[in-house]
Each structure stands twice: as C-alpha cells, then as structure tokens.
C-alpha cells in the first residue's frame, strides 16, 4: 500500500507544479534592477529571471508533505481506504497524463488552445476530487463488471461496424481541394508527379508507360488510379487522384481489419491491431504534414499486401486451395502494380510454400496436406503468367522487347548504385537518432521471431497461424532492405505498420492466453487506451485535415501547421531561403517579385484555395501548345509543372524522363533542377530530339533571361546542357504567359 501512496504523492506534486507554472504565466518574473545594473552593458542581456528552482522546491515539498499526510490518514482510517487509494491514484494518474499532454503541446507550439485544454483538465481534476466517493464507486462497479463473464451477442458486430466507420472518418479529408492546395504550396506536386500523376497522364494521353515515358515505381498503380479517376469521377486530375488514393487507403485498412479478425479470432484485439497499424503507418514523421502529399508512403503503394495476406490466412484456416491460388495470382499482379513491393510479396510467397511443405510433412493427416508436383508448378508459375498478361494488356507487343525490360529496372538500379542515399549509421545524429536506432533494432526482432517460429516448426508445436506470422517476418525482413538501401533518416520501415502491429498483438494475445477472463479484459482495455493515446497525441494526427481536426482552417491554422526541421515554414520551404546573390535579375515575366508564400500569407483556407486555382492555371500556355501541336503529337516541354501544363493542354509528353524538371514556384528567378541525374539520360533525351526533330519545343521564359549566374553551371549542369542544345537548334517563335515556343531552325 505504501507504494500506491508514494505514487499518488508524486502525482499530486507534479500537478502542483503544473498549477504553479500556469499561475506564473499571469505574473511574469522580472530581474531585479540591482542584479542588472552591477553588470557591464555588454552582459546585461544575459540576465533571465525564472522560477524553475522555485518549482523544483515546490515539487519536493508537496511530494514529501503529501506522502506524510496520506500515510497518517491511512493509519487513522485503517485498511478500509486501501481500495479507494488505488482507484483514486489511477484517476489522478490519468488526469496528470492529460495535463502533461496539453502543457507539452503548449510548450512546443505556443498556441493558447493548448493552454485552454490544460485549464479544462484542471477543472475536471477539481471536479473528480470534489466527487471522489462517487467516482470511486463508479470505478468499483465498472471493475466488478469486468470480472463477470457476461456474453454480449452483438458486441463483435458493433465493434466491427464502429471500427470500420472510425477508420474511414480518420483517413478521409472533407476538403480535398484545400489539401491539394497545401501540397501545391509545400512540395509543388513533386511527390505526386513522382509516383502517380506523371505516369498516370502518360497512360491517359495515349503514350505507353515504359516505352514512351518512364514510370519510376511500376506500371499498374498509375494506370489503375488514372482509369478509376477518369471513369468514375469524370476526370483525371490532382483532386480526383487524391480522392482515389483516399478510397484505396480506407479499403486497405478495412481488408486488413477483416484479416486481423480472422487471424486473431477476437474483434477487440483486431481493433487494437488495426489502429496501432494506422498509427505506425499513417501518422509518423514520414507523413508530414499530410500523408497524401506522398503517394509512395500511402497504402496505395502497399495495397495488395492486404489481399495477399488475407488469402494466405483464409487458406491456412480452411485448407482450400483457392486461397493459395489467389495469393499466387495476387503476388503476380502486385509485380505489375508496384515492381518492388510485388517482388517482395513473390519472394515471401515462395518461402511460404517451402514452410508450408515442411509443416505438411511434419504434421501428416492435418488440415494442410502435401502439394502435388502439378500444384507446385502451377503455384510457382502463376505469378509470372499473371504479370505477363497484365503487361501485355498495357504495353502490347513491347513486352518482348529487351529495351522495355531494361527500362523497368533502370530506376531500381539507379538507387542500388547509391544515388541520393547514405550509410544507415550516418542517421545516428539529431534529430533522427531515435528513429534511426529503431531501424537497427527491427531486423533483430524480425529474425528472432522467425527463428523461434522455425524452432516450433521443428518441434512439431507449430500451429497454422505460425505460418502466417513466419511469412510476415519474412516479408518484413525483405521489405526492410529498402530502408537499409535508402537510409534517408525517415522511418520508411513503418510503411508495414499493420503487419508489425499484427505480430505485436498476436504475440501479446498468445502471452496472455493463460490469464483469467478478468485480467485479459484489463489488458485489452489498457492496450486500447494506450493505442488511442498514441494516435491522438501525435502531431501528425493533428495535422491531418479530417473531421476530427478542431481548427476551422486546418490547412493554414497555426495549431496544425508546423515548420519542417531547420526550415522557416512548410510553404515554399525548398526555395524561400535560396540566396539572392545566386538568382537572375528578373524572372521570365520581367518581374523581380517571386511570390514565395508562407502560411502567414493566408488568413484562411479559402484564400489558400483561391491562390492555388490562380497559380495552377496555365490556360494561356495550354492554348499556345494546342495552337502549335496536334492532339496525337508528343509535345517536348521543359518547364516546372510540365505535367500540370500538358494535362491542361491535353497533349502527350515527349521526353522519356517524364517528368524531367522538378517543379518550383513559377515566378522564381532561378533555374529548377532536373531529374535526369545521369549523362546517359541526358544523351537519350537529346537523341530523341535529334531523331524525331519536333517542330516546336516549349520552355519557360525564365530560361531565356541572360546573363544567368555562373553558379547555374554547377547547380543546374544538366538543365544548362539541355537548354544549350535546344537553343542551338531552336529559336524563339511565339510567347505565352510563362512559356516560350521555340521553332526549329
């Protein structure tokens, strides 16, 4: 009992410090004139009055005093207070945790809303202390109810429905255009174009992905998203593409939720696992400030791992071969959809087949019997057949060309060679040391679990659920190589958050299986509260503009905006600090003003969306392109927002490395960087111009401003080389608003 009283004393001491800190805000301390005047003027600014030592003394005195008073009260009242002390301590711990959360947010973001939240928690704390007997009585009744093994026939259905609705509400953004406007001002569609929009427009315009233009991650994902947006939403554009990605994300978590219910055989554990997976994957540092800004980290990229594991789970529980055939076919389609993740799934599938055969040999007469030779051949070959059929439907006869297959792995080889990557150990420095350290621990955990499962398999104490967990460990280890290869400081290992949650919750469920019903309920309740607290307390959750976002303007409000590490703000963060000395005297419009906006330039989200509509409107330049080119012609365009411009012009892209120019605000007085990277890519694009000799090439007017700083020869070597060749063979012909049409000499 003494330990409970000691804990309660510490909690009361912490709350007293919180109250004292809050009260001190109304009476700011001032340094005494005598202390300031005795210093030389040079050093007077270093005097800073504060009450930190006073708060430390208050903490010690209140803690010890509370402990003495509570021990004396217990001695007088007897053992009858012991149970009440435990309940009261639990309530006080929860209150202090909430107060800590609000004060931490206030200290980080300096917004009054967090301080108001702390005041609200203080009021609740005072009320709970005032009505302590009633609160304790309620908690006692609740605790007794947990001990009763009451059967609720409709509880599972209610939890399932509630979980599915809550998942959708958390993921869905009501103001999609506002979110797209934020992407436009923050990343200028770089990541949207990188995976999705550029390759999607290649497909929609009539070009062939992997032949006419590149797709960096795979063929199927941009094809499917563009087709769904066009056929069901009426048009393929940035807003509709984000809507499709949101639908895919909701569906992904719904499928995994069903799969978790099947493998865990408990709706509550499944809810805990799916929301833990949501927290790990959807709301981590890599998704700042909104995960849909980066399609490559959304469930769009890993969508088919949900169907893949669901098929395996259904197979291990029923023994019906159709589940295994489905997993085989899905792994093949996955390679068509996203090349890397598809290969991971295929490798995991082959290892699953091996483990499954070992299990069948060691457990004769069980649910899973040994496969015949024909079944093995069919299961091993089906993924490749599905892949070839899907590719043939998109690229046709080019599937037999060696250049097509060379192109499919060019981007992968580029990163395997070490471009834009670093040693993992280099990340062990602030501010990323915590996430980097976790990255070193995870493969150890995965391999340890896998070895334990293999040991159980050898000892014949292996259940069919172990096949799924072993396959998940294999899949996670294979996927982990991406984090080891890139090592950017971002927690890319969390993209498999649902699978990580499945392993954790499955292990916890197995560990607590021998506990009585009451303690199992307690651990479930505790885990649910913990997962909920982990989710709502992370700033990424507050940044996400869903219906739970309390800000009236969630795209621009200071409560939910936050500057990236080392940057002045999120909007224009890549360009706003570019040195003036390295810029052109004017931009292509002859203006010096660049309109590099920050969040403070917008009073509300409506102003942000209006700015986006205006700055993303290339009507005049699209009209120029349409007037000089035919609908079937591939248009060579060298410009920021080349994909946005060609979509508005309804023209096919020309360059294979598409998009080729990294977008920047269109009034910038500097050259953008290209994404050509290698000299071979530059020569390929110049060779295309030499071979096809397009009559017109369209470039930004800014590229014609002279003289440009000599630093551009270093910072923009590839773009300067491209423009030098173009200007040698083409001359200005007709101007649009931001573009100039160059005609072949």
C-alpha positions in Angstrom: 0.0 0.0 0.0 2.9 2.3 0.7 3.9 2.2 -3.0 0.4 3.4 -4.1 0.6 6.3 -1.6 4.1 7.1 -2.9 2.8 7.2 -6.5 -0.2 9.3 -5.5 2.1 11.7 -3.7 4.3 12.1 -6.8 1.3 12.7 -9.0 -0.1 15.4 -6.6 3.4 17.0 -6.6 3.5 17.1 -10.4 0.0 18.6 -10.6 1.0 21.3 -8.1 4.0 22.2 -10.3 1.7 22.4 -13.3 -0.7 24.7 -11.4 2.2 26.9 -10.2 3.6 27.1 -13.8 0.2 28.1 -15.2 -0.3 30.7 -12.5 3.1 32.1 -13.1 2.1 33.0 -16.7 -0.1 35.7 -15.2 2.8 37.1 -13.1 5.9 37.0 -15.3 9.1 37.3 -13.3 11.4 40.3 -13.6 15.1 40.5 -12.9 16.0 42.9 -10.1 17.4 46.2 -11.2 20.4 45.8 -8.8 21.4 42.5 -10.5 21.2 44.1 -13.9 23.0 47.4 -13.0 26.1 45.8 -11.5 26.8 44.2 -14.9 28.5 45.8 -17.8 26.1 46.8 -20.6 27.6 44.0 -22.8 26.4 41.3 -20.3 23.1 42.8 -19.1 21.1 40.9 -21.8 22.1 37.5 -20.3 20.1 38.1 -17.1 17.0 36.0 -17.4 14.6 35.8 -14.5 12.8 32.5 -14.0 11.2 30.4 -11.3 12.4 26.9 -12.2 14.2 26.4 -8.9 11.1 27.5 -7.0 9.1 24.9 -8.9 11.6 22.2 -8.1 11.4 23.1 -4.4 7.6 23.1 -4.6 7.7 19.6 -6.2 9.9 18.2 -3.4 8.0 19.9 -0.6 4.5 18.9 -1.9 5.6 15.4 -2.7 7.0 14.7 0.8 4.2 16.6 2.5 1.5 14.7 0.6 3.1 11.4 1.4 3.3 12.1 5.2 -0.4 13.3 5.3 -1.6 10.4 3.3 0.3 7.9 5.4 -1.2 9.4 8.6 -4.7 9.3 7.0 -4.3 5.7 6.2 -3.1 4.9 9.7 -6.2 6.6 11.2 -8.8 5.3 8.8 -7.4 1.7 8.7 -7.3 -0.8 5.8 -10.7 0.3 4.5 -9.1 3.0 2.5 -6.7 0.8 0.6 -9.0 0.0 -2.3 -10.1 3.6 -2.5 -6.5 4.8 -2.6 -5.8 2.5 -5.6 -8.8 3.8 -7.6 -8.1 7.5 -6.7 -4.4 7.0 -7.7 -5.4 5.6 -11.1 -7.8 8.5 -11.7 -5.1 11.0 -10.7 -2.5 9.4 -13.0 -4.9 9.7 -15.9 -5.5 13.4 -15.1 -1.8 14.2 -14.8 -1.2 12.4 -18.1 -3.8 14.6 -19.9 -2.4 17.7 -18.3 1.1 16.8 -19.3 -0.1 16.3 -22.9 -1.7 19.8 -23.1 1.3 21.6 -21.4 3.7 19.8 -23.7 1.8 20.9 -26.8 1.6 24.4 -25.4 5.4 24.5 -24.8 6.1 23.2 -28.4 3.5 25.2 -30.4 2.8 28.3 -28.1 -0.8 28.4 -29.0 -3.5 29.3 -26.5 -5.7 26.4 -27.4 -3.4 24.0 -25.6 -3.3 26.2 -22.5 -7.1 26.3 -22.6 -7.1 22.5 -22.8 -4.9 22.4 -19.7 -7.3 24.6 -17.8 -10.1 22.3 -18.8 -8.2 19.3 -17.5 -7.6 21.2 -14.2 -11.3 21.8 -13.9 -12.1 18.1 -14.5 -9.4 17.3 -11.9 -11.0 19.6 -9.3 -14.5 18.0 -10.0 -13.2 14.5 -9.7 -11.6 15.4 -6.4 -14.8 17.0 -5.2 -16.9 14.0 -6.1 -14.2 11.4 -5.2 -16.6 9.0 -3.4 -19.0 8.9 -6.4 -16.1 8.4 -8.8 -14.6 5.6 -6.8 -18.0 3.9 -6.5 -18.4 4.1 -10.3 -14.9 2.6 -10.9 -15.6 -0.2 -8.4 -18.8 -1.1 -10.2 -17.0 -1.0 -13.5 -14.2 -3.2 -12.2 -16.8 -5.8 -10.9 -18.5 -5.7 -14.3 -15.2 -6.7 -15.9 -15.0 -9.7 -13.7 -18.4 -11.0 -14.8 -18.1 -13.2 -17.9 -21.2 -11.7 -19.5 -21.8 -12.6 -23.1 -22.7 -9.8 -25.4 -24.0 -11.4 -28.6 -24.0 -8.2 -30.7 -20.7 -6.7 -29.3 -18.5 -8.1 -32.0 -20.8 -6.7 -34.7 -21.0 -3.3 -33.0 -17.2 -3.1 -32.6 -16.7 -4.1 -36.2 -19.1 -1.5 -37.6 -17.7 1.2 -35.3 -14.1 0.4 -36.2 -14.8 0.5 -39.9 -16.6 3.8 -39.7 -13.9 5.3 -37.4 -11.2 4.2 -39.8 -12.9 5.9 -42.7 -13.5 9.1 -40.7 -9.9 9.3 -39.6 -8.5 8.8 -43.1 -10.9 10.9 -45.1 -10.3 14.6 -45.8 -13.5 16.5 -46.4 -11.7 19.4 -48.1 -9.7 17.7 -50.8 -9.0 20.8 -52.8 -7.7 22.5 -49.7 -5.3 19.6 -49.1 -4.2 19.7 -52.8 -3.6 23.4 -52.4 -1.4 22.7 -49.4 0.5 20.1 -51.4 1.0 22.7 -54.2 2.4 25.3 -51.9 4.6 22.9 -49.9 6.0 20.4 -52.3 4.8 21.8 -55.6 3.4 18.4 -56.6 6.9 16.9 -56.7 5.9 13.6 -54.9 2.5 13.4 -56.6 4.1 13.6 -60.0 7.0 11.3 -59.0 4.9 8.2 -58.5 1.4 8.9 -59.7 0.4 11.9 -61.8 3.1 11.9 -64.4 2.8 8.2 -65.3 -0.9 8.4 -65.0 -1.0 11.2 -67.6 1.3 9.2 -69.8 -1.3 6.4 -69.8 -4.3 8.7 -70.2 -2.7 10.7 -73.0 -2.2 7.6 -75.2 1.6 7.0 -74.6 2.9 3.7 -73.4 4.5 3.5 -69.9 8.0 2.1 -70.0 8.3 2.7 -73.8 7.4 6.3 -74.5 7.9 7.6 -71.0 9.1 6.2 -67.6 7.2 5.2 -64.5 9.5 5.1 -61.5 7.8 2.6 -59.2 5.7 0.4 -61.5 3.1 0.4 -64.2 -0.1 -0.8 -62.6 -0.6 1.8 -59.9 -0.7 4.9 -62.1 -2.8 3.1 -64.7 -5.4 2.0 -62.2 -5.6 5.3 -60.4 -5.9 7.3 -63.6 -8.5 4.9 -65.0 -10.6 4.9 -61.8 -10.5 8.8 -61.6 -11.4 9.1 -65.3 -14.2 6.5 -65.4 -15.9 7.0 -62.0 -15.0 10.6 -61.0 -15.2 12.1 -64.5 -11.7 13.4 -64.9 -8.1 12.5 -64.0 -6.7 15.5 -62.2 -4.9 16.1 -58.9 -8.0 16.4 -56.8 -9.6 13.3 -58.1 -6.4 11.4 -57.8 -6.2 12.2 -54.1 -9.8 11.0 -53.7 -8.9 7.7 -55.3 -5.9 7.3 -53.0 -8.1 8.0 -50.0 -10.6 5.4 -51.2 -7.7 2.9 -51.6 -6.4 3.8 -48.1 -9.8 3.2 -46.5 -10.3 -0.1 -48.4 -6.8 -1.2 -47.4 -7.4 -0.8 -43.7 -10.9 -2.4 -44.0 -9.3 -5.5 -45.7 -6.6 -5.7 -43.1 -9.2 -5.3 -40.3 -11.1 -8.3 -41.6 -7.8 -10.3 -42.0 -6.9 -9.4 -38.4 -10.2 -10.6 -37.1 -9.7 -13.9 -38.8 -6.1 -14.5 -37.6 -6.6 -13.1 -34.1 -10.1 -14.6 -33.6 -11.1 -11.6 -31.5 -12.7 -8.4 -32.6 -11.2 -6.3 -29.8 -7.6 -7.5 -30.4 -8.2 -6.9 -34.1 -9.3 -3.3 -33.4 -6.3 -2.7 -31.3 -4.0 -4.1 -34.0 -5.6 -2.1 -36.9 -5.5 1.2 -35.0 -1.9 0.5 -33.9 -1.1 -0.2 -37.5 -2.8 3.0 -38.6 -0.8 5.0 -36.0 2.5 3.4 -37.1 1.9 3.7 -40.9 -0.4 6.7 -41.4 0.8 9.1 -38.6 4.5 9.0 -38.5 7.3 11.6 -39.2 7.5 10.5 -42.9 3.9 11.6 -43.5 4.5 15.3 -42.5 2.4 17.3 -42.9 -0.2 15.1 -44.7 0.4 11.6 -45.9 -1.4 12.1 -49.2 1.3 14.5 -50.2 3.5 11.5 -50.7 1.6 8.7 -52.6 4.7 6.5 -52.2 4.2 6.2 -48.4 0.4 5.8 -48.5 -1.4 2.4 -48.6 -1.7 3.0 -52.4 1.9 1.6 -52.6 1.4 -1.5 -50.4 -2.4 -2.1 -51.1 -2.0 -5.6 -52.3 -0.2 -6.9 -49.3 -3.6 -6.8 -47.6 -5.2 -9.1 -50.2 -2.1 -11.3 -50.3 -2.1 -12.0 -46.5 -5.9 -12.3 -46.4 -5.7 -15.0 -49.0 -3.0 -16.9 -47.0 -5.0 -16.5 -43.8 -8.1 -17.9 -45.4 -6.1 -20.8 -46.9 -4.4 -21.8 -43.6 -7.8 -21.7 -41.8 -9.8 -23.6 -44.4 -7.2 -25.7 -46.3 -9.0 -24.8 -49.6 -6.5 -24.4 -52.4 -8.3 -21.4 -53.9 -6.8 -19.3 -51.2 -3.3 -20.4 -52.1 -4.0 -19.9 -55.8 -5.4 -16.4 -55.0 -2.2 -15.5 -53.1 -0.1 -16.7 -56.1 -2.1 -14.6 -58.6 -2.0 -11.6 -56.3 1.7 -11.7 -56.0 2.0 -11.7 -59.8 -0.4 -8.7 -60.2 1.5 -7.0 -57.3 4.6 -7.0 -59.5 2.7 -5.3 -62.3 1.2 -2.8 -59.8 4.4 -1.8 -57.9 7.5 -3.6 -59.0 9.5 -3.5 -55.8 6.7 -4.5 -53.4 5.5 -7.1 -55.8 8.9 -8.8 -55.9 8.9 -8.7 -52.0 5.5 -10.4 -52.0 6.6 -13.0 -54.5 9.7 -13.9 -52.5 7.6 -14.2 -49.3 5.1 -16.4 -51.2 7.8 -18.8 -52.4 9.2 -19.1 -48.8 5.6 -19.6 -47.5 5.3 -22.6 -49.9 8.5 -24.1 -48.5 7.4 -23.6 -44.9 4.0 -25.0 -45.7 5.5 -28.1 -47.2 7.7 -28.7 -44.2 4.6 -28.2 -42.0 2.7 -30.8 -44.0 5.5 -33.3 -43.8 5.8 -32.9 -40.1 2.1 -33.0 -39.4 0.6 -35.8 -41.6 -3.1 -36.0 -41.6 -3.5 -32.4 -40.7 -5.5 -29.7 -42.3 -2.8 -28.9 -44.9 -1.7 -31.9 -47.0 1.4 -32.0 -49.2 1.1 -30.4 -52.6 1.4 -32.4 -55.8 4.0 -31.7 -58.3 1.4 -30.1 -60.7 0.2 -27.9 -57.9 3.7 -26.7 -57.1 4.5 -25.9 -60.7 1.2 -24.1 -61.1 1.6 -22.1 -57.9 5.2 -21.2 -58.8 4.5 -20.2 -62.4 1.1 -18.4 -62.0 2.6 -15.1 -60.7 4.7 -14.7 -63.8 1.8 -15.6 -66.1 -0.4 -13.0 -64.4 2.4 -10.4 -64.7 2.9 -11.0 -68.4 -0.8 -10.9 -69.1 -1.2 -7.6 -67.3 1.8 -6.1 -69.0 0.6 -7.3 -72.4 -2.8 -5.6 -71.8 -1.0 -2.2 -71.2 2.2 -2.3 -73.4 1.2 -4.8 -76.1 3.9 -6.2 -78.3 6.6 -4.2 -76.5 6.6 -6.9 -73.8 9.0 -8.9 -76.0 11.5 -6.0 -76.4 14.7 -6.0 -74.4 14.6 -2.3 -74.0 11.3 -2.4 -72.2 12.6 -4.8 -69.6 15.8 -2.7 -69.2 13.6 0.3 -68.6 11.6 -1.4 -65.9 14.6 -1.8 -63.6 16.5 1.3 -64.5 15.2 3.3 -61.6 15.9 0.5 -59.2 19.5 0.1 -60.4 19.9 3.9 -60.0 19.3 3.7 -56.2 21.1 0.4 -55.8 24.2 2.2 -57.2 24.0 4.5 -54.2 22.4 7.7 -55.6 20.8 10.0 -53.0 21.4 7.5 -50.2 23.6 7.4 -47.2 25.1 5.0 -44.7 22.5 4.0 -42.1 24.9 4.8 -39.3 25.0 8.4 -40.5 21.4 8.8 -39.3 22.5 8.3 -35.7 22.6 12.0 -35.1 20.0 14.6 -34.1 17.2 15.0 -34.7 16.7 11.5 -36.2 18.7 9.4 -33.7 15.6 7.7 -32.2 14.0 6.6 -35.5 17.5 5.5 -36.8 18.1 3.5 -33.6 14.8 1.7 -34.0 15.7 0.9 -37.6 18.7 -1.1 -36.3 16.6 -3.0 -33.8 13.8 -4.1 -36.0 15.6 -6.7 -38.2 16.9 -8.3 -35.0 13.3 -8.6 -33.7 12.0 -10.0 -37.0 14.8 -12.6 -37.3 14.4 -13.6 -33.6 10.6 -14.2 -34.1 11.3 -16.1 -37.3 13.9 -18.3 -35.6 11.5 -19.0 -32.7 8.8 -20.0 -35.1 11.1 -22.2 -37.1 12.1 -23.9 -33.8 8.4 -24.5 -33.0 8.0 -26.0 -36.5 10.9 -28.4 -35.9 9.5 -29.4 -32.5 6.1 -30.0 -34.1 4.4 -27.5 -31.8 3.6 -25.2 -34.7 0.1 -24.1 -35.5 -1.2 -22.9 -38.8 -1.2 -19.3 -37.5 2.5 -19.7 -37.2 2.8 -20.0 -41.0 1.2 -16.5 -41.3 3.5 -15.0 -38.7 6.6 -16.6 -40.2 5.6 -15.3 -43.6 5.0 -11.8 -42.1 8.5 -11.9 -40.6 10.0 -12.9 -43.9 8.1 -10.2 -45.8 9.2 -7.6 -43.2 12.8 -8.6 -43.5 12.7 -8.5 -47.3 10.9 -5.1 -47.2 13.4 -3.8 -44.7 16.1 -3.8 -47.4 14.5 -0.7 -48.8 15.2 1.2 -45.5 18.7 -0.2 -45.4 19.3 0.9 -49.0 17.8 4.4 -48.8 18.6 5.4 -45.2 17.2 8.9 -45.5 16.5 9.4 -41.9 12.8 8.8 -42.4 11.1 5.8 -40.8 10.3 4.1 -44.0 10.2 0.8 -42.1 6.9 1.9 -40.7 5.2 1.5 -44.1 4.5 -2.0 -43.0 2.9 -0.8 -39.8 -0.2 -3.0 -39.9 2.0 -6.1 -40.3 4.2 -5.0 -37.4 1.0 -4.4 -35.3 -0.2 -7.9 -36.2 3.0 -9.5 -34.9 2.9 -7.5 -31.7 -0.8 -8.1 -30.9 -0.6 -11.8 -31.9 2.4 -12.2 -29.5 0.6 -10.3 -26.7 -2.6 -12.4 -27.2 -0.6 -15.6 -27.0 1.2 -14.4 -23.9 -2.0 -13.5 -22.1 -4.0 -16.5 -23.3 -3.4 -18.3 -20.0 -4.7 -15.4 -17.9 -8.2 -15.4 -16.4 -11.0 -13.6 -18.1 -10.8 -10.5 -15.9 -7.1 -9.8 -16.5 -7.5 -10.4 -20.2 -10.2 -7.8 -20.3 -7.9 -5.4 -18.3 -5.0 -5.8 -20.7 -7.4 -5.3 -23.7 -8.7 -2.1 -22.1 -5.3 -0.9 -21.3 -4.0 -1.6 -24.8 -7.0 0.2 -26.4 -6.4 3.3 -24.2 -2.7 3.2 -25.0 -3.2 2.9 -28.8 -5.8 5.7 -28.7 -3.5 7.9 -26.7 -0.6 7.2 -29.0 -2.7 8.2 -32.0 -4.4 11.4 -30.9 -1.3 12.7 -29.1 1.0 12.6 -32.2 1.2 15.9 -34.1 0.8 14.1 -37.4 -2.8 13.2 -36.3 -3.4 16.9 -35.6 -2.0 17.9 -38.9 -4.3 15.6 -40.8 -7.3 17.6 -42.0 -10.1 15.1 -41.2 -13.4 15.8 -39.4 -11.6 15.4 -36.0 -9.4 18.4 -36.8 -10.6 21.2 -34.5 -9.1 24.0 -36.5 -11.6 26.0 -38.6 -8.9 26.2 -41.3 -6.9 23.1 -41.0 -4.7 23.9 -44.0 -3.4 27.2 -42.6 -4.2 27.4 -38.9 -1.0 27.6 -36.7 -2.3 24.9 -34.4 -2.0 22.3 -37.2 0.9 23.8 -39.2 4.5 23.2 -38.2 7.8 24.2 -39.8 9.9 21.3 -41.0 13.2 20.8 -39.1 15.6 23.6 -40.0 13.0 25.5 -42.2 11.2 28.8 -41.8 7.8 27.2 -42.7 6.3 24.5 -44.8 5.0 26.5 -47.7 7.8 27.3 -50.2 10.3 25.7 -47.8 12.6 24.4 -50.5 13.1 27.8 -52.1 12.4 30.6 -49.6 16.0 30.6 -48.3 17.7 30.5 -51.7 20.5 33.2 -51.7 19.6 36.3 -53.6 23.2 36.5 -55.0 22.6 33.3 -57.0 19.4 34.5 -58.7 18.6 36.0 -62.1 17.9 39.8 -62.1 14.3 39.1 -63.2 12.1 36.1 -64.0 10.6 35.2 -67.3 7.8 37.8 -66.8 10.4 40.6 -66.3 9.5 40.8 -62.6 11.6 40.7 -59.5 8.8 39.6 -57.2 8.7 35.8 -56.8 5.6 35.4 -54.7 7.1 32.9 -52.4 4.2 32.5 -50.0 4.2 31.2 -46.4 1.3 30.1 -44.2 1.1 33.6 -42.7 0.1 35.0 -46.1 -3.3 33.3 -45.9 -6.0 34.3 -43.4 -8.0 31.1 -44.1 -8.3 28.1 -46.3 -10.5 29.8 -48.8 -7.6 32.3 -49.6 -5.3 29.3 -49.9 -7.5 27.6 -52.4 -8.0 30.8 -54.4 -4.3 31.2 -54.6 -3.9 27.6 -55.8 -6.5 28.0 -58.5 -4.8 31.1 -59.8 -1.2 29.8 -59.7 -2.0 26.4 -61.2 -3.9 27.9 -64.1 -1.9 27.7 -67.3 -4.8 28.4 -69.7 -2.8 30.8 -71.9 0.2 28.5 -72.2 -2.0 25.4 -72.8 -3.7 27.4 -75.6 -0.3 28.1 -77.1 0.7 24.5 -77.1 -2.6 23.4 -78.6 -2.3 26.0 -81.3 1.0 24.7 -82.5 0.6 20.9 -82.0 -1.9 18.2 -82.9 -3.8 16.0 -80.4 -1.7 13.0 -81.4 1.6 14.7 -81.2 4.1 14.3 -78.4 5.0 17.7 -77.0 8.5 18.5 -75.8 8.1 20.7 -72.8 10.9 21.8 -70.5 9.3 23.5 -67.5 8.2 23.4 -63.9 4.8 21.9 -63.6 5.2 20.2 -67.0 2.7 17.5 -66.1 0.1 20.1 -65.0 0.6 22.1 -68.2 0.3 19.1 -70.5 -2.8 17.9 -68.7 -4.4 21.2 -69.2 -3.3 21.3 -72.9 -4.4 17.7 -73.3 -1.2 16.7 -75.0 1.1 13.7 -74.9 4.6 14.1 -73.2 7.7 13.8 -75.4 10.7 13.1 -73.2 11.2 9.6 -71.8 12.4 11.0 -68.4 9.0 12.4 -67.6 8.5 14.4 -65.5 12.0 15.8 -66.3 12.1 19.2 -64.4 11.4 19.4 -60.7 8.7 21.9 -60.2 9.3 25.2 -58.4 7.1 28.4 -58.0 6.7 29.7 -61.5 7.9 33.2 -60.7 11.3 32.1 -59.3 14.4 33.9 -60.6 16.4 30.7 -60.8 16.6 27.6 -62.9 15.0 24.5 -61.4 16.8 21.2 -61.1 16.0 18.3 -63.5 15.6 14.7 -62.6 17.8 13.5 -65.5 20.6 12.6 -63.0 22.9 10.8 -65.4 24.7 11.8 -68.5 23.2 8.8 -70.3 19.7 10.1 -69.6 20.7 13.5 -71.0 22.1 11.9 -74.1 18.9 9.8 -74.5 16.7 12.9 -74.5 18.9 14.8 -76.9 18.9 11.7 -79.2 15.1 11.7 -79.1 15.1 15.4 -80.3 17.7 14.6 -83.0 15.8 11.6 -84.2 12.2 12.9 -84.1 13.0 16.5 -84.8 9.9 18.0 -83.3 9.0 21.3 -85.0 8.5 23.1 -81.7 9.9 22.9 -78.2 8.3 24.8 -75.3 10.4 26.2 -72.5 9.9 28.6 -69.6 10.6 32.2 -70.5 12.9 32.3 -67.4 15.4 30.1 -69.3 15.8 32.9 -71.8 16.8 35.6 -69.2 20.5 36.5 -69.6 23.0 36.6 -68.2 22.5 33.7 -65.8 24.8 33.3 -62.8 27.9 31.1 -63.3 26.7 29.0 -60.3 24.0 27.6 -62.6 26.7 25.7 -64.5 27.2 23.7 -61.3 23.8 23.7 -59.7 21.9 23.1 -62.9 24.5 21.4 -65.1 22.1 19.0 -66.7 19.4 21.7 -67.4 22.0 24.1 -68.8 23.4 21.4 -71.1 19.8 20.5 -72.3 19.0 24.2 -72.9 22.3 24.8 -74.7 21.5 22.1 -77.2 17.9 23.3 -77.6 18.9 26.9 -78.2 21.5 25.8 -80.7 18.8 24.2 -82.9 15.7 26.2 -82.0 14.8 29.9 -81.8 12.1 31.9 -80.1 8.9 31.8 -82.2 5.8 32.7 -80.1 5.2 33.5 -76.4 2.6 32.5 -74.0 2.2 33.7 -70.4 5.0 31.7 -68.8 6.2 29.7 -71.8 8.0 30.4 -75.0 7.5 28.3 -78.1 10.9 27.6 -79.9 10.8 26.7 -83.6 13.4 24.5 -85.2 15.9 26.5 -87.2 
